[in-house]
């Protein structure tokens, strides 16, 4: 295309140098001695120079294993220093970091290994048994299985290597790049739940990373003086991209890693380390507020509480504003798109319950729902705060609009530059959106997405079960928990047997296992034999109230 000026240098510089890694390296030069990472469990701090050296050691070790451009490094890590080293290191040799949920079952991890073909798997010692079993089940075999974050001195599985030995003796200098970076290169691959046991794999390119960082930096706002503690797992999009590795290391701030959430300890960290931003779900805010009301900590350093995953009620919001901080932000989005609408402090408490208005560079709409097709992006419902439609998202800066090796799901979710979320909601004259349900039957438990069909597939593989239907009931701590209704093939079937089968299944993560069970004679089906999950969900609420469900 002909320009009015010579655009060659701009294109070359922008497309090859406007990368997340270059942003991180600027901070190594600018803030070399400044704290980049704090691990309170080990009472250790890494400066930006030290963090870069650790990332370099990992990069050299990976290259020695034959890892290079577009190869995959899988991380099954809790919030720990090695997660941060892994977030930076693979980029230096052009590799892709695949982030897996450490709560997955061995069977699910095996499917991910076979789907992604990682050259190396780096995992937390806490899940060593899961990884060892997954490696046995998988057909593809990585070059190395690296056990990291071994605070408890766990025994190393046979054939695996410790992280310390893996990077031992490796150079601390930046590895020479044998490729030319490009802003459209895939650098991170995330996982999100799907209707099958194999999670959907979400590719993120380099410009997605940069602009996701910019988005968080703008909305907090975040700067190099901040100290961030994300109370959610960093393998989540909301974990690494909201006050996690992505924006924090890009802006030159300090990140604190905490492996598991406990409200009192979190408040102690805020007081001791001067945490400025806490990120978590509304459920974590409730737990923090309870502790703060009973035994107050000094929270004067807090500049903001950032929540995501669910809206919160006006009464709860007003309480948090009084007890915790007047600056609360609530983001809404997906793994594929990060957050895309936002409630700012000036929106609260008036708009509590909604998910707010669109982020600066994004657009969130509510379109009509049709049985046989997607609505066009401009086929909008009325802005009357009542008419329900499907929520769709446009944000090319933060999504690749794709799934890795999953064209069927890709076609379902992405259309004309929009992601069709399957969330149902309505909006007002100011385009503020409120979510009130799902087009599909997805369950959200402790911010994890669960699809009933996957659990039903596992249940139906039990020879004593003829059929099953999975739904959910509300739970104060987790939001929702899984309920399983089963129709017996063998009349001797007991709930104890079903629960034991689920607990032992290598295809069911712990968080996906049903908490409540009931054996019934038949399932509610349409005239064409389709399961009516919405009917069963209503029945589950009634059965719970009547005491007809059995907890396991």
Secondary structure in CASP SS format (residue, H / E / C, confidence):
PFRMAT SS
TARGET T0000
AUTHOR 0000-0000-0000
METHOD secondary structure of the structure
MODEL  1
X C 1.00
X C 1.00
X C 1.00
X C 1.00
X C 1.00
X C 1.00
X C 1.00
X H 1.00
X H 1.00
X H 1.00
X H 1.00
X H 1.00
X H 1.00
X H 1.00
X H 1.00
X H 1.00
X H 1.00
X C 1.00
X C 1.00
X H 1.00
X H 1.00
X H 1.00
X H 1.00
X H 1.00
X H 1.00
X H 1.00
X H 1.00
X H 1.00
X H 1.00
X H 1.00
X C 1.00
X C 1.00
X C 1.00
X C 1.00
X E 1.00
X E 1.00
X E 1.00
X E 1.00
X E 1.00
X C 1.00
X C 1.00
X C 1.00
X C 1.00
X E 1.00
X E 1.00
X E 1.00
X E 1.00
X H 1.00
X H 1.00
X H 1.00
X H 1.00
X H 1.00
X H 1.00
X H 1.00
X H 1.00
X H 1.00
X H 1.00
X H 1.00
X H 1.00
X H 1.00
X H 1.00
X H 1.00
X H 1.00
X H 1.00
X C 1.00
X C 1.00
X C 1.00
X C 1.00
X C 1.00
X C 1.00
X C 1.00
X E 1.00
X E 1.00
X E 1.00
X E 1.00
X E 1.00
X C 1.00
X C 1.00
X C 1.00
X C 1.00
X H 1.00
X H 1.00
X H 1.00
X H 1.00
X H 1.00
X H 1.00
X H 1.00
X H 1.00
X H 1.00
X H 1.00
X H 1.00
X H 1.00
X H 1.00
X C 1.00
X C 1.00
X E 1.00
X E 1.00
X E 1.00
X E 1.00
X C 1.00
X C 1.00
X C 1.00
X C 1.00
X C 1.00
X C 1.00
X H 1.00
X H 1.00
X H 1.00
X H 1.00
X H 1.00
X H 1.00
X H 1.00
X H 1.00
X H 1.00
X H 1.00
X H 1.00
X C 1.00
X C 1.00
X C 1.00
X E 1.00
X E 1.00
X E 1.00
X E 1.00
X E 1.00
X H 1.00
X H 1.00
X H 1.00
X H 1.00
X H 1.00
X H 1.00
X H 1.00
X H 1.00
X H 1.00
X H 1.00
X H 1.00
X H 1.00
X H 1.00
X C 1.00
X C 1.00
X C 1.00
X C 1.00
X C 1.00
X C 1.00
X E 1.00
X E 1.00
X E 1.00
X E 1.00
X E 1.00
X C 1.00
X C 1.00
X C 1.00
X C 1.00
X C 1.00
X C 1.00
X C 1.00
X C 1.00
X C 1.00
X C 1.00
X C 1.00
X C 1.00
X E 1.00
X E 1.00
X H 1.00
X H 1.00
X H 1.00
X H 1.00
X H 1.00
X C 1.00
X C 1.00
X C 1.00
X C 1.00
X C 1.00
X C 1.00
X C 1.00
X C 1.00
X C 1.00
X C 1.00
X C 1.00
X C 1.00
X C 1.00
X C 1.00
X C 1.00
X C 1.00
X C 1.00
X C 1.00
X E 1.00
X E 1.00
X E 1.00
X E 1.00
X E 1.00
X E 1.00
X E 1.00
X C 1.00
X C 1.00
X C 1.00
X C 1.00
X C 1.00
X C 1.00
X C 1.00
X E 1.00
X E 1.00
X E 1.00
X E 1.00
X E 1.00
X E 1.00
X H 1.00
X H 1.00
X H 1.00
X H 1.00
X H 1.00
X H 1.00
X H 1.00
X H 1.00
X H 1.00
X H 1.00
X H 1.00
X H 1.00
X H 1.00
X H 1.00
X H 1.00
X C 1.00
X C 1.00
X C 1.00
X C 1.00
X C 1.00
X C 1.00
X E 1.00
X E 1.00
X E 1.00
X E 1.00
X C 1.00
X C 1.00
X C 1.00
X C 1.00
X C 1.00
X C 1.00
X H 1.00
X H 1.00
X H 1.00
X H 1.00
X C 1.00
X C 1.00
X C 1.00
X C 1.00
X H 1.00
X H 1.00
X H 1.00
X H 1.00
X H 1.00
X H 1.00
X H 1.00
X C 1.00
X C 1.00
X E 1.00
X E 1.00
X E 1.00
X C 1.00
X C 1.00
X C 1.00
X C 1.00
X C 1.00
X C 1.00
X H 1.00
X H 1.00
X H 1.00
X H 1.00
X H 1.00
X H 1.00
X H 1.00
X H 1.00
X H 1.00
X H 1.00
X H 1.00
X C 1.00
X C 1.00
X C 1.00
X E 1.00
X E 1.00
X E 1.00
X E 1.00
X C 1.00
X H 1.00
X H 1.00
X H 1.00
X H 1.00
X H 1.00
X H 1.00
X H 1.00
X H 1.00
X H 1.00
X H 1.00
X H 1.00
X H 1.00
X H 1.00
X C 1.00
X C 1.00
X C 1.00
X C 1.00
X C 1.00
X C 1.00
X C 1.00
X C 1.00
X C 1.00
X E 1.00
X E 1.00
X E 1.00
X E 1.00
X E 1.00
X C 1.00
X C 1.00
X C 1.00
X C 1.00
X C 1.00
X H 1.00
X H 1.00
X H 1.00
X H 1.00
X H 1.00
X H 1.00
X H 1.00
X H 1.00
X H 1.00
X H 1.00
X C 1.00
X C 1.00
X C 1.00
X C 1.00
X E 1.00
X E 1.00
X E 1.00
X E 1.00
X E 1.00
X E 1.00
X E 1.00
X C 1.00
X C 1.00
X C 1.00
X E 1.00
X E 1.00
X E 1.00
X E 1.00
X E 1.00
X E 1.00
X C 1.00
X H 1.00
X H 1.00
X H 1.00
X C 1.00
X C 1.00
X C 1.00
X C 1.00
X C 1.00
X C 1.00
X C 1.00
X C 1.00
X E 1.00
X E 1.00
X E 1.00
X C 1.00
X C 1.00
X C 1.00
X C 1.00
X E 1.00
X E 1.00
X E 1.00
X E 1.00
X E 1.00
X C 1.00
X C 1.00
X C 1.00
X C 1.00
X C 1.00
X C 1.00
X C 1.00
X C 1.00
X C 1.00
X C 1.00
X C 1.00
X C 1.00
X E 1.00
X C 1.00
X C 1.00
X C 1.00
X C 1.00
X C 1.00
X C 1.00
X C 1.00
X C 1.00
X E 1.00
X E 1.00
X E 1.00
X E 1.00
X E 1.00
X E 1.00
X C 1.00
X C 1.00
X C 1.00
X C 1.00
X C 1.00
X C 1.00
X C 1.00
X C 1.00
X C 1.00
X C 1.00
X C 1.00
X C 1.00
X H 1.00
X H 1.00
X H 1.00
X H 1.00
X H 1.00
X H 1.00
X H 1.00
X E 1.00
X E 1.00
X C 1.00
X C 1.00
X E 1.00
X E 1.00
X E 1.00
X E 1.00
X E 1.00
X E 1.00
X E 1.00
X E 1.00
X E 1.00
X E 1.00
X C 1.00
X C 1.00
X C 1.00
X C 1.00
X C 1.00
X E 1.00
X E 1.00
X E 1.00
X E 1.00
X E 1.00
X E 1.00
X C 1.00
X C 1.00
X C 1.00
X C 1.00
X E 1.00
X E 1.00
X E 1.00
X C 1.00
X C 1.00
X E 1.00
X E 1.00
X E 1.00
X C 1.00
X H 1.00
X H 1.00
X H 1.00
X H 1.00
X H 1.00
X H 1.00
X H 1.00
X H 1.00
X C 1.00
X C 1.00
X C 1.00
X C 1.00
X C 1.00
X E 1.00
X E 1.00
X E 1.00
X E 1.00
X E 1.00
X E 1.00
X E 1.00
X E 1.00
X E 1.00
X E 1.00
X E 1.00
X C 1.00
X C 1.00
X C 1.00
X E 1.00
X E 1.00
X E 1.00
X E 1.00
X E 1.00
X E 1.00
X E 1.00
X E 1.00
X E 1.00
X E 1.00
X C 1.00
X C 1.00
X C 1.00
X C 1.00
X C 1.00
X C 1.00
X H 1.00
X H 1.00
X H 1.00
X H 1.00
X H 1.00
X H 1.00
X H 1.00
X H 1.00
X H 1.00
X H 1.00
X C 1.00
X C 1.00
X C 1.00
X C 1.00
X C 1.00
X H 1.00
X H 1.00
X H 1.00
X C 1.00
X C 1.00
X C 1.00
X E 1.00
X E 1.00
X E 1.00
X E 1.00
X E 1.00
X C 1.00
X C 1.00
X C 1.00
X C 1.00
X E 1.00
X C 1.00
X C 1.00
X C 1.00
X C 1.00
X C 1.00
X E 1.00
X C 1.00
X H 1.00
X H 1.00
X H 1.00
X H 1.00
X H 1.00
X H 1.00
X H 1.00
X H 1.00
X H 1.00
X H 1.00
X H 1.00
X H 1.00
X H 1.00
X H 1.00
X C 1.00
X C 1.00
X C 1.00
X E 1.00
X E 1.00
X C 1.00
END
